[in-house]
Amino acid sequence: MGFLGGGTPENVTSGGDANSKQVSSPDEGSAVKPCTCDPNVTMSPQMKADIDAVNQKLDAAIANNQRNYDAKVANYAKKNWPHDANITDTKAHGDALKQRKQELNDKINECACHGDGLMHLANVVYNEAGSHSMNAKTAVAYAYMNRTKGNPRAPVSASEISHYKSIGTRAQGVNDSTAGLFAKNMTESIEAACRRLRDKDPTKNDPTNGSTHWVSPDALPRSTNGCGKDFFAKDGRCFPTWTDADYEPGVVETLAEGVPSGEFIFYNGVRY
């Protein structure tokens, strides 16, 4: 999990044993509507600085792409070459970066009434399911809020969410080649967090049935060479022992609708 064995945004593969049906936003068809607020009012100076750091990275990627495009256009004109895919692809990449930045900031503004809690929860979702589907992101948002008893706070320790980074820290590693994908995955993570925070009846709508823990089986170590302390071999992977009913008698396993079992398995009844 963010609790041992959780998914991460990088290098994840998923099984295909679940259907592709999408989990609807819990506010669809209800009286709960998006809340447009000013993050400059609802968020702390540190959170605004973190968001600014992301925008600075995106702006740098956009500016670098524009310089690259301008240089190519000038070179082609000098050589009297017609524009080709090299030119059009560079322009399309720049346009996509601008769109991704706009979508990210629009989503923040749409959900900013939830304050810092929005970004804390979105950071957890990105950390655990950043490259996964909206179904998976939404399920993680619900499970983490179950874990914190409805408090959208940042994790308190690595034992709660492993390898956790805030959006500002993650922004430090963003470069020209990763900026667009980062913005897309963060926008979706904010949307998943917003879905959960808007939900007026999370118990009814929870796709994880109250789960507080999760693992991403495809990201777990293979059991070929044996599993270490506090892990056991299952389905060719090393699962944490708290997922085993023989070790954790009250544990209940849940598959979220539309989330393949190789992608995430959720658990309730874990003692810690």
C-alpha positions, 0 to 999 in steps of 0.5 A, spaced: 500 500 500 502 506 500 501 502 506 506 496 504 506 494 497 502 500 494 502 502 487 506 508 484 505 512 478 512 509 475 513 503 471 506 500 473 503 494 469 496 492 470 492 485 469 486 485 464 481 481 468 476 487 470 471 490 465 472 497 463 466 500 466 467 507 469 466 509 476 461 515 476 462 521 480 458 520 486 455 527 485 452 525 478 445 526 478 445 529 486 444 536 489 452 536 490 455 541 485 462 543 484 465 548 488 468 554 484 473 557 489 479 562 489 485 557 492 489 564 494 483 564 499 482 557 501 489 554 501 495 556 505 501 559 503 505 553 502 500 549 498 500 555 493 507 555 493 507 548 491 502 549 486 506 555 483 512 550 483 508 546 478 506 551 474 513 554 473 515 547 471 510 547 466 511 554 463 519 552 462 517 546 458 512 550 454 517 556 453 523 551 451 518 547 446 516 554 443 524 556 442 525 549 439 519 550 434 521 557 433 528 554 431 526 549 427 521 554 423 527 558 422 532 553 419 526 550 415 525 557 412 533 558 411 533 551 407 527 553 403 524 546 406 516 545 406 514 544 413 513 537 415 511 532 421 517 534 425 514 541 425 507 540 426 509 535 431 513 540 435 507 545 435 502 540 437 506 538 443 507 545 445 499 546 444 498 540 448 502 542 454 498 549 454 492 545 454 494 540 460 497 546 464 490 550 463 486 543 465 490 542 471 489 549 474 481 549 472 481 543 476 484 546 482 480 552 481 474 548 481 475 544 487 479 549 491 473 550 496 476 544 500 482 547 501 489 544 503 485 538 504 484 537 496 491 537 495 493 533 500 488 527 498 490 528 491 498 527 492 496 521 496 492 519 490 498 521 485 503 517 489 499 511 489 495 511 483 498 516 478 498 512 472 492 508 473 485 509 471 480 514 474 477 508 477 483 506 481 484 513 483 477 514 485 478 508 489 484 510 493 481 516 495 476 513 498 480 508 502 485 513 504 479 517 507 477 511 510 484 510 513 484 517 516 476 517 518 475 522 513 480 527 514 484 529 508 490 530 511 497 529 509 500 522 511 504 522 518 509 517 516 512 512 511 509 506 514 502 510 512 504 511 505 510 509 503 515 514 498 510 519 499 512 526 496 508 532 496 506 536 489 511 541 490 517 536 491 514 532 485 515 538 481 522 538 482 523 532 478 519 534 472 522 536 466 520 537 459 519 530 457 515 529 463 511 535 464 505 533 460 504 527 463 505 529 470 500 535 469 495 530 466 496 525 472 495 530 477 489 533 474 486 526 474 488 525 481 485 532 483 479 530 480 479 523 484 480 527 490 474 532 489 469 526 487 471 523 494 470 530 498 464 532 494 461 526 496 455 527 502 454 519 503 461 516 502 459 510 505 454 508 500 458 510 494 465 507 497 467 503 491 472 499 496 466 497 501 470 501 507 477 499 506 483 502 509 488 498 506 491 496 499 496 493 495 498 493 488 499 486 486 503 488 479 508 492 483 509 487 488 516 483 488 516 476 485 516 470 489 521 466 485 527 467 490 522 467 496 519 472 500 522 476 506 519 477 513 512 479 514 511 477 506 508 471 503 508 468 497 501 468 493 500 468 485 507 469 484 508 475 488 510 477 495 504 479 499 504 483 506 502 478 511 496 483 513 493 481 507 492 473 509 486 471 513 491 466 517 495 472 520 490 477 520 483 474 522 479 480 521 481 482 514 476 482 508 478 483 501 475 487 496 475 488 488 473 495 486 469 495 480 472 497 474 479 496 477 483 489 475 485 485 481 493 486 478 492 493 479 489 494 486 486 490 491 483 493 497 482 491 504 478 492 511 479 489 518 487 490 518 489 492 525 494 497 524 
